[in-house]
Amino acid sequence: MEDHQQSQPLVEGRHEKRIDAAVFSTQVEDISPIASVRHFYREFYVETKKLWYLAGPAIFTTLAQYSLGAVTQVLAGHVGTVELAAVSVENSVIAGFSFGVMLGMGSALETLCGQAFGAGQLDMLGIYIQRSWLILNVTALLLSLLYVFAEQILKAIGQTKTISEAAGMFAVWMIPQLFAYAMNFPIQKFLQAQSKIMVMAWISAVALVLHTIFSWFLMLNVEWGLAGAAAVLNSSWWFIVLAQLIYILSGSCGRAWSGFSFRAFQNLWGFVRLSIASAVMLCLETWYFMAIILFAGYLKNAEVSVDALSICMNILGWTITFSFGINAAVSVRVSNELGANRPRTAKFSLVVAVITSFVLILLLSQILIIFRQQYPSLFSTDPQVQDLVVELTPMLASCIVINNIQPVLSGVAIGAGWQTAVAYVNLACYYLVGVPAGLLLGYKLNYGVLGIWSGMLGGTILQTVVLTFMIYRTNWDKEASLAEDRIRKWGGEETDSKANDIEKMNQ
């Protein structure tokens, strides 16, 4: 039955709903142990279709939303060198810091909503998202101080006066984006857990097209520069939030959204603790790449170094969106399967995701190497910046391969609820190994930007090895049992599971 329905085309309407019900139903039994190569390929084929049913739209959504800031950064490079540095530093340092906090705290929903959906506890999803909105908006209010005092903070950590003043002004203008993050990340996890990815993809596509048109018009045509960049970027993020809210409030999520409830205020402090653990895990990753831009600002000819490295980070971010899409998909798959007590399927989902991500990213890195003499001119008109980008491209290609396996492993960690353990791993590998190695190579041994990047890449490689070992040693039957306990702890009721499962299959 499942294989037959999996072969139907993934189109909107009745056929898509039938496939969604077959793929994600809690009625399906766990896969049998892999006994042969033929059995492996058969299960790989089935799981690949399930993965890409989620990953395709998720990759596009992540790519489109990441491209909002990237398009702004590209156009800023055509306004001027200082403007490019200002947008790069604000995106990488101020917004990057906040993005890590907000995305990390929102990722608590990825575990809870995914496992609750897998167990058929649909009623709890609406409660979870409301709790997350409360927590993230309070967090955004606190983080807005970082934006207000961005200029002073950047000067205090050693950034040049020119870059600090321009980035500080741009940061104040970008405060509305911070509160859009607070609304958007819980919405995304809420919709992802239900496999409602296509609506997010369509909304993000419309936002990206409008963003590109209006950014070009206001930044280059009307010559509003950074003011135009801020106006359009804020508007684009709030367009995404409002469009997704309309979709949810319209009743499209069925029992998963039954309206606002005072239950969102229950067990709030426990939810805060879980959100903080999730935030620490992801922040340690996000801030790690932010630190590379900061360290480059202390080198000689800082503007050229920051511009070249920010271009490389921009491209790295674009490629990582592919693995972040697979990350989102495998997190949903693992959390759904553990919630439905299918540990072998959860483990096999990981295998398929890692293989798929590696092959895709290897292809992208080779394309980058082939066109390394051409692509820098798309980002900057400065010959010095272009030459440094060409020099850094081999390192960029290597970094793309390593950094696109790691998000998939992190997705498994989120789906299984290992945020606290992975936070310790990230702290040790990134900040006790990677940062000191980067500083040693970059400053003490005078390898500059390439040395900083090489040392910090070593920390990422070590983290990937440790996560791989953790997953290899995992008892997936135990994880399925822990998922059931977690659902009960956060308010799920077993007595509602059958009714919720029927509702889920009819969506």
C-alpha positions as CSV (number, residue, x, y, z in Angstrom):
1,M,0.0,0.0,0.0
2,E,2.8,2.4,1.0
3,D,4.9,1.7,-2.1
4,H,1.9,2.1,-4.4
5,Q,0.9,5.5,-2.9
6,Q,4.5,6.6,-2.9
7,S,4.7,6.2,-6.7
8,Q,1.9,8.7,-7.2
9,P,3.0,12.2,-8.4
10,L,3.5,14.9,-5.7
11,V,0.9,17.3,-6.9
12,E,-1.5,19.7,-5.0
13,G,-4.9,18.4,-4.0
14,R,-6.3,15.0,-3.2
15,H,-3.3,12.9,-4.5
16,E,-0.8,14.9,-2.4
17,K,-3.0,14.4,0.8
18,R,-3.1,10.6,0.2
19,I,0.7,10.5,-0.2
20,D,1.2,12.6,2.9
21,A,-1.1,10.3,4.9
22,A,0.7,7.2,3.7
23,V,4.2,8.6,4.3
24,F,3.6,10.1,7.8
25,S,0.9,7.9,9.3
26,T,1.5,6.5,12.7
27,Q,-0.2,3.3,11.5
28,V,2.8,2.2,9.4
29,E,5.1,-0.4,11.1
30,D,8.8,0.1,11.5
31,I,11.0,-1.2,8.7
32,S,12.6,-4.6,9.0
33,P,16.4,-4.9,9.6
34,I,18.4,-4.4,6.4
35,A,19.3,-7.9,5.3
36,S,20.8,-7.5,1.8
37,V,22.0,-5.0,-0.7
38,R,18.8,-5.3,-2.6
39,H,16.8,-4.6,0.5
40,F,19.0,-1.6,1.2
41,Y,18.4,-0.1,-2.2
42,R,14.7,-0.7,-1.9
43,E,14.4,1.0,1.4
44,F,16.8,3.8,0.2
45,Y,14.5,4.5,-2.7
46,V,11.4,4.7,-0.5
47,E,13.1,6.8,2.1
48,T,14.6,9.2,-0.5
49,K,11.1,10.0,-1.8
50,K,9.9,10.7,1.7
51,L,13.0,12.8,2.4
52,W,12.7,14.9,-0.8
53,Y,9.0,15.3,-0.3
54,L,10.1,17.5,2.7
55,A,13.6,18.5,1.6
56,G,12.8,19.9,-1.8
57,P,10.4,22.7,-0.6
58,A,12.5,23.1,2.6
59,I,15.7,23.7,0.6
60,F,13.9,26.3,-1.6
61,T,12.4,28.0,1.4
62,T,15.7,28.2,3.2
63,L,17.5,29.4,0.1
64,A,14.9,32.0,-0.6
65,Q,14.9,33.4,2.9
66,Y,18.7,33.4,3.1
67,S,18.8,35.1,-0.2
68,L,16.9,38.1,1.2
69,G,20.0,39.2,3.1
70,A,22.4,37.9,0.5
71,V,20.7,40.0,-2.3
72,T,20.9,43.1,-0.1
73,Q,24.6,42.3,0.5
74,V,25.3,41.9,-3.2
75,L,23.6,45.2,-4.1
76,A,25.4,46.9,-1.3
77,G,28.7,45.9,-2.9
78,H,27.7,47.9,-6.0
79,V,26.8,50.9,-3.8
80,G,30.3,51.1,-2.2
81,T,33.0,49.3,-0.2
82,V,32.0,50.8,3.1
83,E,28.3,50.0,2.5
84,L,29.2,46.4,1.7
85,A,31.3,46.1,4.9
86,A,28.5,47.7,6.9
87,V,25.8,45.3,5.6
88,S,28.3,42.3,6.0
89,V,29.2,43.2,9.6
90,E,25.6,43.9,10.6
91,N,24.4,40.6,8.9
92,S,27.2,38.5,10.3
93,V,27.7,40.0,13.7
94,I,24.6,41.9,15.0
95,A,21.8,40.1,13.1
96,G,23.9,36.9,13.0
97,F,24.1,36.9,16.8
98,S,20.4,37.5,17.1
99,F,19.6,35.0,14.3
100,G,21.4,32.3,16.2
101,V,19.6,33.0,19.5
102,M,16.2,33.2,17.9
103,L,16.6,30.2,15.6
104,G,18.1,28.2,18.4
105,M,15.2,28.9,20.8
106,G,12.7,28.2,18.1
107,S,14.3,24.9,17.4
108,A,12.9,23.6,20.6
109,L,9.6,23.3,18.6
110,E,11.4,21.1,16.1
111,T,11.8,18.4,18.7
112,L,8.5,18.8,20.5
113,C,6.2,19.4,17.5
114,G,7.8,16.7,15.4
115,Q,7.6,14.1,18.1
116,A,4.1,15.1,19.1
117,F,2.9,14.9,15.4
118,G,4.5,11.5,15.0
119,A,2.7,10.3,18.1
120,G,-0.6,11.7,16.9
121,Q,-0.9,14.5,19.5
122,L,-1.9,17.2,17.1
123,D,-3.6,19.4,19.7
124,M,-0.3,20.2,21.4
125,L,1.3,21.8,18.3
126,G,-0.8,25.0,18.7
127,I,0.0,25.2,22.4
128,Y,3.8,24.8,21.7
129,I,3.9,27.5,19.0
130,Q,2.1,30.0,21.4
131,R,4.6,29.3,24.2
132,S,7.4,29.8,21.7
133,W,6.0,33.1,20.5
134,L,5.8,34.4,24.1
135,I,9.4,33.4,24.8
136,L,10.9,34.6,21.6
137,N,9.2,38.0,21.6
138,V,10.5,38.7,25.1
139,T,13.9,37.6,23.9
140,A,13.7,40.0,20.9
141,L,12.9,42.9,23.2
142,L,16.1,42.2,25.2
143,L,18.2,41.7,22.0
144,S,17.1,45.0,20.6
145,L,19.5,46.6,23.0
146,L,22.3,45.0,21.0
147,Y,21.0,46.8,17.8
148,V,20.7,50.1,19.6
149,F,24.3,50.0,20.9
150,A,25.8,48.2,17.9
151,E,28.1,51.1,16.9
152,Q,29.6,51.2,20.4
153,I,29.9,47.4,20.6
154,L,31.7,47.2,17.3
155,K,34.1,49.9,18.2
156,A,34.8,48.2,21.6
157,I,35.7,44.9,19.9
158,G,38.1,46.7,17.6
159,Q,36.3,47.3,14.3
160,T,37.3,50.4,12.4
161,K,35.5,53.7,13.1
162,T,34.1,53.9,9.5
163,I,32.7,50.3,9.5
164,S,31.3,50.6,13.0
165,E,29.4,53.8,12.4
166,A,27.9,52.6,9.1
167,A,27.0,49.1,10.5
168,G,25.7,50.7,13.7
169,M,23.3,53.0,11.8
170,F,22.1,50.1,9.6
171,A,21.6,47.9,12.7
172,V,19.2,50.4,14.4
173,W,17.1,50.4,11.2
174,M,17.0,46.6,11.2
175,I,15.2,46.2,14.6
176,P,11.9,45.3,13.0
177,Q,13.6,42.2,11.4
178,L,14.4,41.0,14.9
179,F,10.8,40.8,15.9
180,A,10.0,39.1,12.5
181,Y,12.5,36.4,13.5
182,A,10.6,36.0,16.8
183,M,7.4,35.2,14.9
184,N,8.8,33.4,11.9
185,F,11.0,30.6,13.5
186,P,8.2,29.1,15.6
187,I,5.8,29.3,12.6
188,Q,8.3,27.4,10.5
189,K,8.9,24.6,13.0
190,F,5.1,24.3,13.5
191,L,4.5,23.9,9.8
192,Q,7.5,21.7,9.2
193,A,6.4,19.2,11.8
194,Q,3.1,18.7,9.9
195,S,5.0,18.4,6.5
196,K,3.3,21.6,5.3
197,I,6.4,22.8,3.5
198,M,5.0,23.9,0.1
199,V,3.1,26.8,1.5
200,M,6.3,28.1,3.1
201,A,8.1,27.7,-0.2
202,W,5.5,29.7,-2.2
203,I,5.4,32.5,0.3
204,S,9.2,32.7,0.3
205,A,9.4,32.7,-3.5
206,V,7.0,35.7,-3.7
207,A,9.0,37.5,-1.0
208,L,12.3,37.0,-2.8
209,V,11.0,38.2,-6.1
210,L,9.5,41.4,-4.6
211,H,12.6,41.9,-2.4
212,T,15.0,41.8,-5.4
213,I,12.9,44.2,-7.4
214,F,12.4,46.7,-4.7
215,S,16.0,46.5,-3.4
216,W,17.4,47.2,-6.8
217,F,14.9,50.1,-7.2
218,L,15.5,51.8,-3.9
219,M,19.3,51.0,-3.4
220,L,20.6,51.6,-6.9
221,N,17.9,53.4,-9.0
222,V,16.6,55.9,-6.4
223,E,20.0,55.8,-4.6
224,W,18.7,55.4,-1.1
225,G,21.6,53.1,-0.2
226,L,21.5,51.6,3.2
227,A,18.2,53.2,4.1
228,G,16.6,51.5,1.1
229,A,18.2,48.2,2.0
230,A,16.8,48.4,5.5
231,A,13.3,49.4,4.4
232,V,13.0,46.5,1.9
233,L,14.7,43.8,4.1
234,N,12.4,44.6,7.0
235,S,9.3,44.6,4.8
236,S,10.3,41.3,3.1
237,W,10.6,39.4,6.4
238,W,7.3,40.8,7.8
239,F,5.6,39.8,4.5
240,I,6.7,36.2,5.1
241,V,5.4,36.3,8.7
242,L,2.0,37.8,7.9
243,A,1.4,35.5,4.9
244,Q,2.2,32.4,7.0
245,L,0.0,33.6,9.9
246,I,-2.9,34.1,7.5
247,Y,-2.5,30.5,6.3
248,I,-2.5,29.1,9.9
249,L,-5.4,31.3,11.1
250,S,-7.5,30.3,8.1
251,G,-7.9,26.8,9.5
252,S,-5.6,25.1,7.1
253,C,-3.8,23.2,9.9
254,G,-6.9,21.5,11.2
255,R,-6.6,20.3,14.8
256,A,-3.0,21.5,15.1
257,W,-4.4,25.0,15.5
258,S,-7.5,25.4,17.5
259,G,-7.1,29.0,18.5
260,F,-5.3,30.9,21.2
261,S,-5.3,29.3,24.6
262,F,-4.3,30.1,28.2
263,R,-2.6,26.6,28.2
264,A,0.3,28.4,26.5
265,F,1.2,29.9,29.9
266,Q,1.4,26.6,31.6
267,N,4.8,25.0,32.3
268,L,6.3,28.1,30.7
269,W,9.5,28.1,32.7
270,G,10.2,24.5,31.7
271,F,9.7,25.5,28.1
272,V,12.1,28.4,28.6
273,R,14.8,26.0,29.8
274,L,14.4,23.8,26.8
275,S,14.5,26.7,24.5
276,I,17.7,28.0,26.1
277,A,19.3,24.6,25.6
278,S,18.4,24.6,22.0
279,A,19.6,28.2,21.6
280,V,23.0,27.4,23.1
281,M,23.5,24.5,20.7
282,L,22.8,26.5,17.6
283,C,24.3,29.8,18.8
284,L,27.7,28.2,19.3
285,E,27.6,27.2,15.6
286,T,26.3,30.5,14.3
287,W,28.6,32.7,16.4
288,Y,31.6,30.5,15.3
289,F,31.2,31.7,11.7
290,M,30.4,35.2,12.8
291,A,33.8,35.2,14.6
292,I,35.7,34.6,11.3
293,I,34.4,38.0,10.0
294,L,35.3,39.7,13.3
295,F,38.9,38.3,13.3
296,A,39.3,39.4,9.7
297,G,38.5,43.0,10.8
298,Y,41.7,43.0,12.8
299,L,44.0,42.2,9.9
300,K,45.9,44.8,7.8
301,N,43.8,46.3,5.0
302,A,40.7,45.3,7.1
303,E,38.0,46.4,4.6
304,V,39.4,44.2,1.8
305,S,39.8,41.2,4.1
306,V,36.3,41.7,5.5
307,D,34.7,42.2,2.1
308,A,36.5,39.1,0.6
309,L,35.7,36.9,3.5
310,S,32.1,38.1,3.7
311,I,31.7,37.2,0.0
312,C,33.0,33.7,0.7
313,M,30.7,33.4,3.8
314,N,27.8,34.6,1.6
315,I,28.4,31.8,-0.9
316,L,29.0,29.3,1.9
317,G,25.7,30.3,3.4
318,W,24.0,29.8,0.0
319,T,25.3,26.3,-0.3
320,I,24.5,25.5,3.3
321,T,20.9,26.3,2.6
322,F,20.8,23.0,0.7
323,S,21.9,21.0,3.8
324,F,19.7,23.1,6.1
325,G,16.8,22.1,3.9
326,I,17.8,18.4,4.3
327,N,18.5,19.2,8.0
328,A,14.8,20.4,8.4
329,A,13.6,17.3,6.5
330,V,15.6,14.8,8.5
331,S,14.8,16.5,11.7
332,V,11.1,16.1,10.9
333,R,11.6,12.5,9.7
334,V,13.6,11.5,12.8
335,S,11.3,13.2,15.3
336,N,8.1,11.8,13.6
337,E,9.5,8.3,13.5
338,L,10.7,8.3,17.1
339,G,7.3,9.8,18.2
340,A,5.6,7.0,16.3
341,N,8.0,4.4,17.9
342,R,9.8,3.4,14.6
343,P,13.5,3.6,15.7
344,R,14.9,1.6,12.7
345,T,13.2,4.0,10.2
346,A,14.6,7.0,12.2
347,K,18.1,5.6,11.9
348,F,17.8,4.8,8.2
349,S,16.4,8.3,7.5
350,L,19.7,9.6,8.8
351,V,21.8,7.4,6.5
352,V,19.8,8.5,3.5
353,A,20.1,12.2,4.4
354,V,23.9,12.1,4.9
355,I,24.5,10.3,1.6
356,T,22.1,12.7,-0.3
357,S,23.7,15.8,1.2
358,F,27.3,14.7,0.5
359,V,26.6,14.0,-3.2
360,L,24.8,17.2,-3.8
361,I,27.3,19.4,-2.0
362,L,30.3,17.7,-3.7
363,L,28.8,18.7,-7.1
364,L,28.2,22.3,-6.0
365,S,31.8,22.7,-4.7
366,Q,33.2,21.5,-8.0
367,I,31.1,24.0,-10.0
368,L,32.6,26.8,-7.7
369,I,36.2,25.7,-8.4
370,I,35.5,25.7,-12.2
371,F,34.2,29.2,-12.2
372,R,36.5,30.7,-9.5
373,Q,37.8,33.4,-11.9
374,Q,34.4,34.6,-12.9
375,Y,32.1,34.7,-9.9
376,P,33.9,37.3,-7.7
377,S,32.9,40.1,-10.1
378,L,29.3,39.5,-9.2
379,F,29.9,40.5,-5.6
380,S,32.4,43.4,-5.8
381,T,33.9,45.8,-8.4
382,D,37.2,46.1,-6.3
383,P,40.1,44.3,-8.0
384,Q,41.8,43.6,-4.6
385,V,38.7,42.0,-3.2
386,Q,38.2,39.9,-6.3
387,D,41.8,38.6,-6.2
388,L,41.5,37.6,-2.6
389,V,38.2,35.8,-3.2
390,V,39.9,33.8,-6.0
391,E,42.7,32.9,-3.6
392,L,40.3,31.8,-1.0
393,T,38.1,29.7,-3.3
394,P,39.9,26.3,-2.8
395,M,39.4,26.7,1.0
396,L,35.8,27.8,0.4
397,A,35.2,24.6,-1.7
398,S,36.6,22.4,1.1
399,C,34.6,24.2,3.7
400,I,31.4,23.7,1.7
401,V,31.8,20.0,1.8
402,I,32.6,19.8,5.5
403,N,30.0,22.3,6.6
404,N,27.2,20.7,4.6
405,I,27.5,17.3,6.3
406,Q,27.5,18.9,9.8
407,P,24.0,20.5,9.6
408,V,22.4,17.1,8.7
409,L,23.9,15.6,11.8
410,S,22.7,18.5,13.9
411,G,19.2,17.9,12.4
412,V,19.3,14.4,13.8
413,A,20.3,15.8,17.2
414,I,17.4,18.3,17.2
415,G,15.0,15.6,16.1
416,A,16.1,13.3,18.9
417,G,16.2,16.1,21.5
418,W,20.0,16.0,22.2
419,Q,20.5,19.8,22.2
420,T,22.3,20.0,25.6
421,A,24.8,17.3,24.8
422,V,25.6,18.8,21.4
423,A,26.0,22.2,23.0
424,Y,28.9,20.8,25.0
425,V,30.4,19.2,21.9
426,N,30.2,22.5,20.0
427,L,31.8,24.5,22.9
428,A,34.8,22.1,23.1
429,C,35.4,21.6,19.3
430,Y,34.7,25.2,18.2
431,Y,36.0,27.4,21.0
432,L,38.6,25.3,22.7
433,V,40.1,23.9,19.5
434,G,39.0,25.8,16.4
435,V,39.3,29.4,17.5
436,P,42.8,29.1,19.1
437,A,44.0,27.2,16.0
438,G,42.6,30.0,13.7
439,L,44.2,32.8,15.8
440,L,47.5,31.0,15.9
441,L,47.6,30.4,12.1
442,G,46.2,33.8,11.2
443,Y,48.2,36.1,13.4
444,K,51.1,34.3,15.0
445,L,52.2,32.5,11.9
446,N,51.0,35.3,9.6
447,Y,48.8,33.3,7.2
448,G,46.1,36.0,7.4
449,V,42.5,35.2,6.3
450,L,43.5,31.8,5.0
451,G,45.1,30.9,8.3
452,I,42.1,32.0,10.4
453,W,39.8,30.1,8.2
454,S,41.9,26.9,8.1
455,G,42.2,26.7,11.9
456,M,38.5,27.2,12.5
457,L,37.7,24.6,9.8
458,G,39.7,22.2,11.9
459,G,37.2,22.7,14.7
460,T,34.3,22.0,12.4
461,I,35.9,18.8,11.2
462,L,36.4,17.6,14.8
463,Q,32.8,18.5,15.7
464,T,31.6,16.4,12.7
465,V,33.7,13.4,13.8
466,V,32.3,13.6,17.3
467,L,28.7,13.9,16.2
468,T,29.2,11.0,13.8
469,F,30.5,8.9,16.7
470,M,27.6,9.9,19.0
471,I,25.0,8.9,16.3
472,Y,26.9,5.6,15.6
473,R,26.6,4.7,19.3
474,T,23.0,5.6,19.7
475,N,20.4,3.1,20.9
476,W,17.5,4.1,18.7
477,D,15.0,1.9,20.6
478,K,15.8,3.8,23.8
479,E,15.4,7.1,21.9
480,A,11.9,6.1,20.8
481,S,11.0,5.4,24.4
482,L,12.5,8.8,25.5
483,A,10.4,10.5,22.8
484,E,7.2,9.0,24.3
485,D,8.2,10.2,27.8
486,R,9.0,13.7,26.4
487,I,5.5,14.0,24.8
488,R,3.8,13.1,28.1
489,K,6.0,15.5,30.0
490,W,5.1,18.4,27.7
491,G,1.3,17.9,27.9
492,G,0.4,15.2,25.3
493,E,-2.5,12.9,26.2
494,E,-2.4,9.4,25.0
495,T,-6.2,9.2,25.0
496,D,-6.4,11.6,22.1
497,S,-3.9,9.9,19.9
498,K,-6.4,7.9,17.8
499,A,-8.6,10.8,17.1
500,N,-5.6,13.0,16.3
501,D,-4.2,10.4,13.9
502,I,-7.5,10.2,12.0
503,E,-7.4,14.0,11.7
504,K,-3.8,13.9,10.5
505,M,-4.6,11.4,7.8
506,N,-7.5,13.5,6.5
507,Q,-5.5,16.7,6.2
